[in-house]
Amino acid sequence: MDQIVNKVEQSGLITFNLEDYYNHDKRVFIDLKEHLFEGLILKERDFRAFVKSNNWAQYQDCNIAIDITTDAIVPAWAFMLIASAVSPFAKNVVKGSLKDLNKHLFSLALQNIDLSELQDKFVIVKGCSNLPVPESTYVELCNLLQPLVKTLSYGEACSKVPLYKKR
């Protein structure tokens, strides 16, 4: 009887799964529209009173995105004031949407990965994921891997898309 041989395992192909670097900590969106007078104007005195009286400890160990979802013009210092109040409690704070926060968290994760073990290896970046991996993260990973790896592909071992081959 013939023995089943795992040709993928024998190929030396290393699968890099970005889902492994997903930050599962709680994400919170703070919308400044909630603090506008008549939905249009930021009154500095009222806004500062809110920042001073709010319980920022409720955001302990959260990842925070601060933005505004209306067309009102809000000065940059308003976002900075919220950030300065929540920063002592939050793990990460960004100005932008939850999608922007997700990009930031993946970027931080990629900065902290030791990729030296992938030097001159055959690497495939896993394509399908159950968690939201931004397309920009795939591009960032490609930029990090290309100087190191022998080959770089995308997808699954059975249906990979070649991206780069070292000459």
N, C-alpha and C positions, 0 to 999 in steps of 0.2 A: 504494500500500500504506500502510495506517495505521501511524503510529509508536506504539510502546508508551510510555505516559506513566506515570511513577511518581507517583501522586496523594498517597501518603504523604509523599514527599519535598517535594512542592509545598505541602503543608498547613502546614509550619512546625512540625510536631510533633517534639518532642525526646524521645527515649527515654532514661530514666535506668535503668541496669542496676546493681543493687546487687552483683552478682557481681564487677564491676570493682573493688570495694573489699574483697574477701575477702583476709584475711591468710593467706598460704601458709606462713608460718614454722611450724616444728614445734610441736606442742602436746603437753604432758605432764601427766598427772594424778598427783599425789602423794596417796596414800591413807594417812591416819594410823592406820588399823586395823592396818597392818603393824607398828606400834610399841606396841601395847597388850599389857600383861601379861595372859595368859590370855584375850585378846580382849575384855577388859572395862575394864581400869584403865590409866591413863597414870601410869607411875612417873617422876617428874620427873628423878631422877638418871640413870636409864637413857636417858630421852628426850634429855636434854641431852648425854649421852655420844654418842648416835647423831648428833645435829646437829653436834657438834664433830668427829666422825671421818668423816662422810660426804663424798664427793667432789662438792661442789656445782658444780664446774667442768664436770661432764658435762652441765649444763643451759645451757651457753653459748648465747645467742641463741635460746632456746626461750621459748614462752609457757606459763606454769605455772598450773594450777588445783590448789588444795590443799583437801581436804575429807576426810570420813570416811564410809565406806559401811556402818557398823554403827550400832546404836542406842546405843552407848556415849556417855556425856557427857564431852566433852573441853573443858577450859578454853580461852578465847579466846587466852591467851598462847601456847598450843602452836602454833596456826596462825601467830601473829605471829613466833614463834621460827623456824619453817621459812621464812617469808617473808623474814625478815632475813638468813638464811643464803644463800638462793637469789637474792635480789634483785641482788646485784652481777654475776651472770652472766646472768640471764634478761632478756628484753625486757619482759615483762609478768607480773605475779603477781596472781591473784585468789583469794579464798576462795570456793569453790564447785565446781560440776561443770564438765566440758568444755563443756557447753551454756552455762553462765554465762560461761565464758571467751570463747566465740564471740560472745555478746551484747556483752561488754565490748570486744572487738576491733572489732566493727562500730561501736559507739558512738564509739570513738576515731577511727575512720576518718571517720565523719560529721562529727565536730567539726573535722576538718582539711580539709574540702572547701569551696572557694570557690563558693558557690551564686549569687553575684551575676549571673553570666551567664544565669541562668534567670529574671531579673526580667521580668515581663509576658510570659512565653512559655507555649506550650501544651506541657505536660509529661505524659508517660505513664511510669509506673513499671513496668518489665518484671516480669511475674509469674512465669513459670516459670524455674527455675534448676536447674543441675546441682550447685551447691554449696549447703551448708546455710546458708540465710539465715533468721535467726529472725524470726518474725512481729513481735516487738517492734521490730525494726529498720525494718520497713515503717511502723509507727506513728510512730516517731521521725523518719523521713524525711518523712512527711506533715506533722508539726508544723513541720519546718524549711522545707518548700517552700510550704505554704499561704499564708504572708504575702507571698511573692514572686511566685508564678506567676499567670498569667491563668486557666488551667484545669489541673486535675490529674486524671489518670485512672490506672487500673491495668489491666495485661494486655498485650495486643498491639494494634497499630494496627487490625487487622481485626476485633477483638472486645474493645474496651476497655470498662471499667466507669467511668463518670464518677463522680468523688469530690467535686470542688469546682469552682466557677466564680465568679470575682471579679465582684461586682456593680458 
